[in-house]
C-alpha cells in the first residue's frame, strides 16, 4: 500500500493539530513532516502565551505527544521561501498544508505611528517570551509612562508583565537577559485604552481579574467610562467583565509603585512627538448605528512609549495564494489550490482560542483526505535538503534544547526552565552551529 506523504508548514497548535488529525483520520499509511523556520516547535504556545500563564503553556505537553507519534517528524530551521519553494514541497509531498498563523500586528494608521517609542505589542510579547527574532536588548523600559492601545487579552498580558516586579516573574521561563531589563524598568504609569465601551472589550474574565490582583500596581477605571445603561442584554461573561471594571472605579489607591488606568471610549488620532514619542492625542467616541464615531472631544496623554495591540494579521507566504483584504489564504473548507491546503489563523483569520484550531484542522484534513492521491510526490525532502547543504533541526535536537533550558533554570534557581536567547544559543545546545550569515 502506498504511503501518503504530507508536509505541514508551521509547528504551532494549528500545524500540530493538523498532524494529529492526519494520523487519526487516515485509513491508509501516512507520513507527516512538520516544517518550522525556527529551531523550536509550538509557535504561539512557546512565543505568545505569557510566561506567568503556566496552565495555558502546559498544552505543550499535548503537542509534544503528537510530535512523538510514529509517522510524524519535526524539521526545524527550514523556511519556505528561503530554503524551499512551493514547487519543491509539491515535488516531495502528495499534499502541503500551510499553518503559519498570524505573525504581525495590525497598524493604527495614525500620524506619528512610526516615531521611535511607538512599538507593536507583538514585538514586546516576542521579547519577553524569548523569540529569536527579537534580541534581548530590543526593549530597555526607560519609559515612565506607557500607553497601550487595545483592550484584548494580548493588551492585558503586556500591561500585566509591565506592572509586575521581576521577582514575581523569576519562577517563569523569561530569559535571564530579559528579566534583568524588567528588574531595571522605570515604568510608573500604564494606560490601557479601548475605542469602544467596557461591554465590547475582548479580554476574558479570568485575565481581567488577574489585573485586579496585581501586588505592584494600583488598578483604576473612571466611573463615566465604565457605565453601561442596560446590563440585561449582556452575556454572563460580559456582565462579569463590566462588574469588575465598575468595582475598580470605586477603589482607593494604595500608593503602589505603579499605576494602571483602564480607559474606554477613546481612540488614538495622533501619536505626538518630534524625534520620539511624547504623547498620544485621543478622541472621545460614541456608538452611532453600531459604529464608533468621534465626538470632537479630545484628550492628550503624555507618554514615552505607545504600544499598539489592536489585533494580529497573517503575512503572505512566497508562492502561496493570499487575499490582502482578509489577510488570509483563500480556501474552501481548507483547500487553497491543487494539493495545497491551509489551517489555523492563516485560514480563518485571528479568531478563537488555541483549542479552536483543533476542529479547524480536522475540517482541513477531511478535505485533504477526500482527494489526496498517495504516490504523487516524485522526490524526497531529505535528498533535496542534503543537496543544498541543509540539515534540519530534529525532534531529538529540540529535546536537547529543552534539557539545556532546564539545566539553565537549575543553575539560576529559577523554576523549571529558562529560555535560551537567540538561534546560536539554541543550536549550540544541540551541538549545531548557526547557518553562516544567518541571524543569531
C-alpha positions in Angstrom: 0.0 0.0 0.0 1.4 3.4 -1.0 2.0 5.8 1.9 0.5 9.3 1.8 3.2 12.0 2.4 2.1 15.3 3.7 4.2 18.4 4.6 2.8 20.9 7.2 4.4 24.3 7.2 4.3 25.7 10.7 4.6 23.9 14.1 2.2 25.9 16.2 -1.1 24.4 17.5 -2.7 24.6 14.1 0.1 22.7 12.5 0.4 20.1 15.1 -3.3 19.6 15.4 -3.3 19.1 11.6 -0.6 16.4 12.0 -2.7 14.7 14.7 -5.8 14.8 12.6 -4.0 13.2 9.6 -2.7 10.3 11.7 -6.1 9.7 13.2 -8.3 10.2 10.2 -6.3 8.5 7.5 -7.2 4.9 6.8 -4.1 4.4 4.8 -0.4 4.8 5.9 0.6 8.4 6.3 3.9 10.2 6.9 3.8 13.7 8.1 6.7 16.2 8.2 6.1 19.3 10.3 8.4 22.1 8.9 9.3 25.1 11.1 11.6 28.0 10.3 12.6 28.3 14.0 14.7 25.7 15.8 11.8 25.2 18.2 8.2 23.9 17.9 4.9 25.0 19.4 4.6 28.5 17.8 2.5 30.9 20.0 2.3 28.3 22.8 6.1 29.0 23.3 6.3 32.5 22.0 2.9 34.0 22.5 1.4 32.8 25.8 2.5 35.0 28.7 5.2 33.3 30.8 3.2 33.6 34.0 0.3 31.7 32.4 1.8 28.3 33.1 -1.5 26.4 32.9 -2.0 27.5 29.3 1.6 26.8 28.4 1.1 23.2 29.7 -0.7 22.5 26.4 2.8 22.0 25.1 2.7 18.6 26.7 -0.2 17.6 24.5 1.6 18.9 21.4 4.7 17.0 22.4 2.8 13.7 22.3 1.7 14.4 18.7 5.3 15.1 17.6 6.3 11.8 19.2 3.7 9.9 17.2 5.1 7.3 14.8 5.0 8.7 11.3 5.3 12.4 12.4 8.6 14.2 12.1 9.7 17.7 13.3 12.1 19.5 10.9 13.2 22.9 12.4 15.3 25.6 10.8 13.7 25.1 7.4 12.0 28.2 5.9 9.6 28.3 3.0 10.9 30.9 0.6 14.4 30.9 1.9 15.3 27.2 1.8 12.4 25.7 -0.1 9.8 26.8 -2.7 6.3 25.7 -3.0 7.3 23.7 -6.1 10.0 21.9 -4.0 7.4 20.9 -1.5 4.9 19.7 -4.1 7.7 17.6 -5.7 8.4 15.9 -2.3 4.9 15.5 -0.9 1.5 14.4 -2.0 -0.1 17.4 -0.2 1.1 20.5 1.6 -0.8 22.3 4.5 0.2 25.9 5.4 -0.2 26.7 9.1 1.9 29.7 9.8 -0.6 31.7 11.8 -0.8 35.4 12.1 2.6 36.8 13.0 2.4 40.6 12.9 0.4 43.4 14.5 -2.2 45.5 12.7 -1.3 49.1 12.4 -3.2 52.0 13.8 -3.0 54.2 10.7 -2.5 57.4 12.6 0.2 60.2 12.2 3.3 59.6 14.3 3.0 55.9 14.4 6.5 55.4 13.1 8.2 57.5 15.7 10.8 55.8 17.9 8.9 54.7 21.0 5.9 53.6 19.1 6.0 49.8 19.0 4.0 46.7 18.3 2.7 44.5 21.1 3.8 41.5 19.1 7.4 42.6 19.4 7.1 43.2 23.1 5.5 39.8 23.6 8.2 38.1 21.4 10.8 39.9 23.5 9.6 38.7 26.9 8.9 35.3 25.5 12.5 35.0 24.2 11.7 34.8 20.5 14.9 34.5 18.5 13.7 37.2 16.0 13.7 39.8 18.8 17.0 40.4 20.7 17.1 40.8 24.4 18.2 44.4 24.1 15.2 45.4 21.9 13.4 47.0 24.9 15.0 48.9 27.8 11.8 50.1 29.5 13.2 53.6 30.2 9.7 55.0 29.7 8.0 56.1 32.8 4.6 56.5 31.2 3.2 54.0 28.6 0.0 53.9 26.6 -1.2 50.6 25.3 -3.8 50.8 22.6 -6.2 47.9 22.7 -8.3 46.0 25.3 -7.9 42.4 24.3 -6.1 39.5 26.0 -2.8 40.5 24.4 -3.0 44.0 25.8 -3.9 42.6 29.2 -0.8 40.4 29.0 1.6 43.2 28.2 0.3 45.6 30.8 0.4 42.8 33.4 4.0 42.0 32.6 5.0 45.7 32.7 3.2 46.1 36.1 4.7 43.1 37.8 8.1 43.0 39.6 10.9 40.9 38.2 10.8 38.8 41.4 7.2 37.9 40.5 8.4 36.6 37.2 11.6 34.9 38.5 9.9 31.4 38.6 8.8 31.6 34.9 10.8 30.8 31.7 11.5 34.5 30.9 15.1 34.7 29.6 17.6 35.9 32.2 18.6 38.9 30.0 15.0 40.0 29.7 14.4 39.5 33.4 17.3 41.9 34.2 15.8 44.6 32.0 12.4 44.1 33.6 14.1 44.5 37.0 15.5 47.8 35.9 12.2 49.1 34.4 11.4 52.7 35.0 7.7 52.3 34.2 5.4 54.1 36.7 2.1 54.5 34.9 0.4 52.5 32.2 -2.8 53.4 30.3 -4.7 50.7 28.5 -7.1 52.4 26.0 -10.1 51.0 24.1 -12.1 52.8 21.5 -15.4 51.2 22.5 -17.0 50.7 25.9 -16.3 48.1 28.6 -19.0 45.8 27.2 -17.1 45.5 24.0 -13.7 44.6 25.4 -12.3 41.3 24.2 -10.5 40.1 27.3 -11.6 37.1 29.4 -12.9 37.5 32.9 -10.1 35.4 34.3 -7.4 37.6 32.7 -9.2 40.7 33.8 -9.4 39.6 37.4 -5.7 38.9 37.4 -5.1 42.6 36.7 -7.0 43.5 39.8 -4.8 41.2 41.9 -1.5 42.9 41.0 0.6 43.5 44.1 2.8 46.1 42.5 0.2 48.4 40.8 -3.0 50.3 41.7 -5.6 49.4 39.0 -8.2 52.1 38.3 -11.1 52.9 35.9 -13.3 56.0 35.5 -17.0 55.8 36.5 -18.3 57.6 33.4 -16.3 55.3 31.1 -17.4 52.0 32.6 -21.1 52.9 33.0 -23.5 50.6 30.9 -27.1 51.7 30.5 -28.6 48.2 30.1 -26.8 45.2 31.6 -29.7 42.8 30.9 -28.8 42.5 27.3 -25.2 41.4 28.0 -23.9 37.8 28.3 -22.8 36.4 31.6 -19.2 36.7 30.6 -19.6 40.4 29.6 -21.6 41.3 32.7 -18.8 39.8 34.8 -16.2 42.0 33.0 -18.3 45.1 33.5 -18.9 44.4 37.2 -15.1 44.0 37.7 -14.4 47.2 35.8 -17.0 49.1 37.7 -15.6 47.9 41.0 -12.2 49.3 40.1 -13.7 52.8 39.6 -14.6 52.7 43.4 -11.2 51.7 44.6 -8.9 53.8 46.7 -5.3 53.8 45.7 -2.8 52.1 47.9 0.2 54.1 46.7 1.8 51.1 45.0 4.9 51.7 42.8 2.9 51.5 39.6 -0.5 52.7 38.4 -2.6 51.1 35.7 -5.6 53.0 34.3 -8.0 51.1 32.1 -9.7 53.6 29.7 -12.7 53.3 27.4 -14.5 55.3 24.6 -11.2 56.8 23.4 -9.5 56.3 20.0 -6.0 57.5 19.0 -5.9 60.1 16.3 -2.2 61.1 16.5 1.0 60.0 18.3 2.8 63.1 19.3 6.5 63.9 19.3 9.3 65.3 17.3 12.3 62.9 17.5 10.5 60.3 19.5 7.1 59.6 21.2 6.0 62.3 23.7 2.3 61.5 24.0 -0.9 60.4 22.4 -3.9 62.5 21.2 -7.1 60.7 21.8 -10.7 61.5 20.7 -13.7 60.7 22.8 -16.0 58.2 21.0 -19.6 57.0 21.0 -21.6 54.4 19.1 -23.8 55.5 16.2 -25.8 52.8 14.4 -23.3 50.2 15.8 -20.3 52.1 14.6 -17.7 54.0 16.5 -17.7 57.7 15.7 -15.7 60.7 17.1 -17.4 63.3 19.3 -14.9 66.1 18.7 -13.8 66.0 22.3 -10.0 65.4 22.6 -7.6 64.4 25.3 -3.8 64.1 25.4 -2.0 61.6 27.5 1.8 62.2 27.9 3.7 59.1 27.2 7.3 57.9 26.5 6.1 54.7 24.8 3.0 53.8 22.8 2.2 50.1 22.2 -0.4 49.0 19.7 -2.4 45.9 20.4 -5.3 46.0 18.0 -5.1 42.6 16.5 -2.9 40.2 14.6 -2.7 39.6 10.9 -1.1 36.9 8.7 1.6 37.6 6.1 1.8 36.2 2.6 3.9 33.1 2.0 6.1 33.1 -1.1 4.2 31.3 -3.9 1.0 30.8 -1.9 -2.3 32.4 -2.8 -3.1 35.3 -0.4 -6.0 37.7 -0.1 -4.7 41.1 1.2 -8.2 42.2 2.1 -8.9 39.4 4.6 -5.2 38.7 5.2 -5.8 35.0 4.8 -5.2 32.3 2.2 -8.5 32.0 0.2 -9.8 28.5 0.6 -12.9 26.2 0.6 -13.1 24.0 3.7 -9.3 24.3 3.9 -8.4 23.7 0.2 -6.4 26.6 -1.2 -5.1 25.1 -4.6 -4.3 21.8 -6.1 -2.7 19.7 -3.4 -2.4 22.8 -1.2 -4.3 23.4 2.0 -4.5 25.7 4.9 -5.4 25.6 8.6 -5.5 27.9 11.6 -5.4 31.7 11.6 -3.9 31.7 8.1 -7.1 30.0 7.0 -9.8 31.9 9.0 -8.2 35.0 10.5 -7.0 35.5 14.1 -10.1 34.4 15.9 -10.9 31.8 18.5 -8.7 30.2 21.2 -5.9 27.7 20.9 -8.4 24.8 21.1 -10.4 26.3 18.1 -7.5 25.2 15.9 -8.3 21.5 16.6 -11.7 21.5 14.9 -10.4 23.8 12.2 -7.5 21.4 11.4 -9.9 18.4 11.4 -12.0 20.1 8.7 -9.0 20.8 6.5 -7.8 17.2 6.9 -11.2 15.8 5.9 -11.0 17.9 2.7 -7.4 16.7 2.1 -8.0 13.0 2.6 -11.1 13.1 0.4 -9.0 14.0 -2.7 -5.3 13.3 -1.9 -3.5 10.7 -4.1 -0.7 8.8 -2.5 2.4 8.5 -4.6 2.1 11.8 -6.4 5.4 13.0 -5.0 8.5 12.3 -7.1 11.3 13.4 -4.8 12.4 13.1 -1.2 12.9 16.1 1.0 15.9 14.7 2.8 17.7 14.3 -0.5 16.8 17.8 -1.6 18.0 19.4 1.7 21.2 17.4 1.6 21.9 18.6 -1.9 21.6 22.1 -0.7 23.8 21.6 2.3 20.9 22.0 4.8 20.5 19.9 7.9 17.2 20.5 9.7 16.8 20.6 13.5 15.4 17.2 14.5 13.0 16.5 17.4 15.9 15.0 19.3 17.8 18.3 18.8 14.8 20.1 20.3 14.8 17.8 23.3 18.5 18.8 23.8 17.5 22.4 23.7 14.8 21.7 26.3 17.3 20.0 28.5 19.7 22.9 28.3 16.9 25.3 29.3 16.0 23.1 32.3 19.7 23.0 33.3 20.0 26.8 33.0 17.0 27.2 35.3 18.6 24.9 37.8 21.8 26.8 37.8 19.9 30.1 38.3 17.5 28.6 40.9 14.6 29.7 38.6 11.7 27.4 38.1 11.5 24.5 35.6 13.2 26.2 32.6 14.7 29.5 31.5 14.6 30.1 27.7 17.8 30.3 25.7 18.1 33.5 23.7 19.0 33.5 20.1 19.4 30.8 17.4 23.1 30.4 18.2 22.5 29.5 21.8 19.7 27.1 20.9 21.7 25.4 18.1 24.8 25.3 20.3 22.7 23.4 22.9 22.0 20.6 20.4 25.6 20.5 19.0 24.9 22.5 15.9 26.2 25.8 14.5 24.0 28.6 13.2 23.8 28.9 9.4 26.7 31.1 8.1 25.5 34.7 7.9 22.2 33.8 9.4 20.5 35.6 12.4 21.5 34.7 15.9 
